[in-house]
Amino acid sequence: MATIAIVVNGAARDVPAGMTVPELLTELGLGVGWVVVEHNGTALLRKEVETTALAAGDVLELVRAVAGG
């Protein structure tokens, strides 16, 4: 299976070609609703997260959403 190189929170990572952001989040043990995803410098809306495919060279920043009170 072919892989592509991406960067997640500053760390290089190889993932299968054709992987989507939701698949990556699942692999990392995160839910789509649990994190804010920045993709190549742009924060994604939840509906965009659900449909975004990864490409070689993509840079993602994942920030866990924390409820406060």
Helices and strands as residue ranges (DSSP letters): E 3-8, E 11-16, H 21-27, G 32-34, E 35-39, E 42-43, H 46-49, E 59-64
